[in-house]
Amino acid sequence: MRVLMVAPGTRGDVAPMAGLGNRLQGLGFEVAIAANPAYAPLVVDSGCEFRLLPGDLAGLIRHPAPGEKAEGGSVLDFWRKLRGYMEDAATGTLAAVEAGADVILANSVAAYAYDIGEAFRIPVIGAHLQPTEPSAAYPPVLMNSSRSLGPLGNKIIGERASAGPAPYDAPSARLRKALGLKKESRAAGERRRRKAKATILHGISPTVLPRPADWHAGLVMAGYWWPVARPDWRPPAELVDFLADGPPPVYVGFGSSAHVDPGFILEATRRAGVRVVVQGAERSLGADAIGIGDVPHEWLFPRMAAVVHHAGAGTTAAGLRAGAPTVAVPVYTDQPLWASRVAVLGAGPAPIPYKKLTAARLGDAINQAVNTPSYAERAGELAARIATQDGVAPVVDALGKLPTK
């Protein structure tokens, strides 16, 4: 079976799909992944075929440092750029499907994949890293907030948010017209699939977010899809020496979400009295700090006293997998949800919203994370439970239930 994964987005969107694709390849599936060009090496290294989705979402959504203003114009300008990105992604998805596929696994922002699948009579299964289904159990992730509106409020506002405008609406409408399909809005298509209890697989651990009681039968909490471990990877000698030269440090990194100046981070970590590994700053930072580039989280995080990050779905999963206390600094979309889950589960202190981030607040939170034994204990318990879960088996089960041609 030829599986095409459609993964527009940043590295955090692609890496779990590449890990899942690698596992599926080992089980006899042929897997191709459509993603932005920056992630071609990641896809190829996973053993999957790379198919191009033009664009660079990471450059578009990256937030400025705390206290600095964003560049690039108004919210309307940003929306236009985001819609342009989705237009290119939709065109790339069509080309990727034309290259061959028996089934499409589409992430949560690839709504146009359903339109293409309908035209080509190819089944489409959702493969989400965020819980986008309206539910009483959580506020809609598009609100950029983890504040519950109450069970009824969460459900109602979630339904309204789902039906509201999205940057992939226009690409979906354009493709439906070009492919000769009947006119149907993206929101109407989602309602139709919800009524049919269409399958959406979620690469989320039920330990971290229990499956909501109001989900329909087609919504599957599969478990995490881990990025591919690189067997030939070796850590930089400077990093190994730094780790050996003192107590476990704290990791600080914000991925594709934001830029935080190393000086700001050092002010916070020195306030907390800890050593630090700063991802994204490949230069000397002093005796108590080291800057690093791309280092696999599965190797690095177990060696940390705590991890500080933006609470992206994949980075949050990696921190919990490592049993590391977490200081979450959520920036947007689903990140406040994961940040709140870490705190609710007892694996770290209350999150710091990125807009309210100061060196003093960050330093105090790091100090709390490192010196509160219950955070490490609880993180270790969660890691043990997550280690027993196999996120790939539900995917294989869903693929096995598809009708054969």
N, C-alpha and C positions, 0 to 999 in steps of 0.2 A: 504493500500500500504506500502510495506517495503522499506524504504529509507536507503541506505548505503552512508554515507559521508566519503570520503577518504581524510584525512587531515595530510599528512606528513608535518613536519616542527616544529616550536617552539610554545610556548603558544599563541603568537599573531596570528598564523594560526588556532589554535584549538578553542580558546575561542569564536570567532564569529560563528563558525559552531555549537558549543554547544548551543549558544543562539538561533540560527536558529532552531536547532533540538528540543530544548525545546518548541518553539512556534509551530512547526509542530506536535509534540506529542500532544499538547493541541487541535489540530485540527483533531485528529484521525489517523495520520500517525504513523507507527512504525519506529523508527529511531535508527540506530546503527552508531557509529562513529569509524573509524579506525584511530588510532593515536599512538604516542610513549607512552611507559609505564608511563612516568612522568606525563602524563595528564589524566590518568585513573580516578583519583578522580574528576577532572573537568568535564569529560564526564558523570560519574555516577551521580554527583550532579545535572546535568542538566536534569536528568530523562531519558537519552538515554543509550543504550547498548554500552559497550566498546568492541572493537575488536583490537587486538594488531598489531601494526606495529613496529618491532624491531628497536632499535637505539636511538640516542640522538643527534639531529641536533644542539640543543642549545650549547652543549659542543664543537661541531665541528667548529661553525662559530663565536664564541665569540671573539671579538677583544681585544687586550691588552690596557692598559691605555695609554693616550696620551704621546708620547715621548718614549715609550717602544717598543721593538721589539717583534714580534709574535713568539711563540714557535711552534715546531712541523714540521719544515722542509720547503721545497720549495713550490712554487705554484703547481708544479706537484704532490707533496705529498698530498697537500690539495685536488686536483682534484681527486686523487685516492681514498681518504677517502670519498669524497662526492659521488663518483660513487658507492662505497661500501655501503654507506648509502642508496642510491636509489635502489640498488639491493635488500637489505633487505626489503625496503619498498614495492617494487614490489611483492616480495614473500609473504609478509604479506597481501597485497591487494588481491592477489589470494585466500589466505585462508579466508579472510574476505568475499569475494564474494561467495565462496563455502559454507559458513555458512548460506547464504540466503539473497537475495535482489531482488526487482522488478525494482529498478532504482538506478543508482549510481550518486552521486554528487561529482565531482572530482575537487580538487583545482588545481592551475596553474602548480604545479610541479609533478602532478600525471598523466602524459601522458599515462603511462602504463595501467591506468584504462580503457581507450578506447579500448585497445587491448583485455583485459579480457572481457569487455562488449560485444565486437564483437564475441568472442568465445562462450560466454554463452547466446548470443542473449538477452542481457539486455541493455536497453537504458542508455546512459551516457550523463549527462548534466554538463557542466562546471560550477563551483561555485568559482569564483575568487575574491580575495581581491586586485588585482593589474590589471591595464589595460595592458594586454600583447599583444593585437591586434596591428599590425603595423598601425600607424595613422599619419596624418599630424599634429595632434593637440599636440603631445608630443614626446619627444625623447624616444627611447626604454629603458625600465627600467633596462635592463641588462648592460647598459653603466655606471651605477653608477653615473650618472650626470643628472642634470635638465637643462643643457644648450641646448636650442633649436638649431637645425640645419636648421631651416626654414621648411616650410610646406613640400616641396619636399624632402629635406634631411631627415627629420624625417621619412617620409614614406619609402623612399628607404633603409635607414640604418635599420629601423625597420624590413623590410622584410628580409634583409640579416641576421640580428641578429636572427630572428625567424628560418631561415633555417640553421643556424650554429650549431656546436656541442653543446650538452647539456649532463649533467651527467645522465640523464634518457634515453638516446638513447640506450645504451647497454641493460639495463633491458627490454625495449620495444621489441628490436630485439630478445632477448632470449625467452621472453614469447610468442611472435608470433610463433617462431619455435616450442616451446614445446607444444603449443595449436593447432598446425596444421593449422595455418593461412598462407595465402600467404605472401611472403616477401614484406614488405613496411616499409620505414623509418619513423621515428617519424615526421620529417618535411613534408614528403609527405602526411602522414595522416592528419596533421594539414591543409595543403593546400586543401585536399579533403573536409574536414569538412567546411572550410571557403567557398569554392565554393558552398557547399550545404546549406550555411547559418545556420549551426548548432547552437543550443542555448547555449550561455554562459551567465550565470547570474553573475552580478558584485555587491558585497556587498559594494558599494561605493555611497555616496550621490551625486546626480547631482548638488547640491548646491556647493559642494567642487570641483568636476570635471564635468563640463557640458558634456553631451553625445556628442562625436565628430560627426560631420556631415558626415564623411566618414565611419562610422561603418555600417556594413550590418544589415539587419533586425533582425537577430538572436541574436545580442549582446544587452543585456538588462542592463541598469543602474538601479539596483533594489532599492538601498538605503542601509544604514548601517544595519548590523546584530549585534545587541547588545548582549554582554555576559549576562548570566543569573544573575539576582540580587539574592543574598542569603538572604532570609527574616529573618533567625535566626542569621545572622552575627552581631556582636557587636564590635565597635572600641575599641582598647586597652585604658584603663583608662589614661595611660601616654600620649597618643596622644591627647585625649580629653582635658586633662589639659593643654598641650602645646598650643593647638589652642586657648584656652580661655585666655591664659596668655599674649596676645599681639596682634599686628596687624596681618592680614592674612599673612602667610608665602608663600614662593615659593617652589614648588615641583621640585625635581631633581631626575631623574631615567632613566636608559638606557636599561632596560629590558634584553633580551637575547643577545643584540647586542654587548655590550662592558662592560668592567670593568673600572670604574673611581674611584680612591681612594677618600674616604670622605675628606681627608685633602685638596685635590685639589679643591673639591666642596666648602668647607668652605672658602678657600682663595678667591674664586670668589664671594660667597654670602656676605662675610664681606666687600669686596671691593664695592659691590652694596648697602650695608647697610640694608640688609633684613634678616629676619629669614628664616629657611629652613627646609623642610622635605625631608630626603634623603632615597629613597627606596633602600633596599638591604644592609643596614648597621644597623643591629639591636643591637645598643649599644648607650651609652651616648656619645653625641658629643659636649656638652657644653650648656650654658644657651640659646643660640640663635639657637639651632639646635636639631633635633631629628632624629634618625635612625629608620626605620620601615621595617617590612617584607611585606607580601602580604596583601595589603589593597585595596579594590575595588575602582577603579578609579571613578565610578559613585558616590561614597560617598565622596571621598577625593577631587577631582578636583574642585567642586563648592566652596570649602572652601579655595582655593588658590588665591593669588594675581596674580600668573602666573605659568605656567608649563614649565619645561625644560626637553626635552627628545630627543630620537633618531629619531623621526618622523616615527616610524613604523605606518602602516595603522591603526591598532586598537587604539594605544595610541593617534595618531593625532585626530582620530574621537572622542575619549573620551574627549580630551581637548576642541575641538570645541563644542561638546555637552554641556559641562559645561559652555561655554561662557568665558573661561579663555584665556588671552593673552598667546601666545606660543613662546618660544625660541627653535628653532629646531636645533639639532646637528646631521645631517644625517650621517650614517656610510656606507651603501651599498644598492644595488639593487633599490627598489622602494622608499626608504626613501628620496633621494634628490627631487623626484617629489613631495611628500607630503609636504616636507619642503618649497619648492618653492611656492606651492599652498597657504600655510598659509600666506606667505609674500605678494603674489599677491592679496589675498583676504583682506589684511589689518589687519589681526588678530595677527600680531607679526612682529618683526624686521627681517632683512635679516638673513637667516640661516648661521650657522658656520659649515663648513665641519669638520668632526671629525678629519681628519688629520691635520687641522690647528687650533685645539682647544688649547687655553691657558687660564689660570685662568683670566688673564687681559681681554681678548676678551669676555670670558663668563660673567665676572662681569659687563662689560660695556653693553652687550646685555640685561642682566637681569635688570639693572638699566633703560635702555630704555623701556623695556616691561612694567615695573611696573609704570613708570612715564610719559607714553605717553597715555593720555586719549582716543585717537582715537582707540587704539588697543583693549581696553576693550569694547568700544562702538561697534566696528565692530564685535568682537567675540560674543557679546550678540545678535546682529542681526542675525548672522549665526546660533547661537544656536536656536533661535526662529524658523527659517526656517527649520532646521533639525528636530526639534520636531514634525513637521507636516507630516513627511514622514514615510511610513510604508514599510520597506524593505522586509517583509515576503510575502505580497500580490502578487508581481510578481513571487515569487517562487511557491506559491500555484497555480497560473495561469499556469505556465509552466508545473507543475506536472499534472494538470488537462487536459492538451492537449495531454498527452501521450496516445498511443493506449492501450486499455485494452486487456488483454489476455483472 
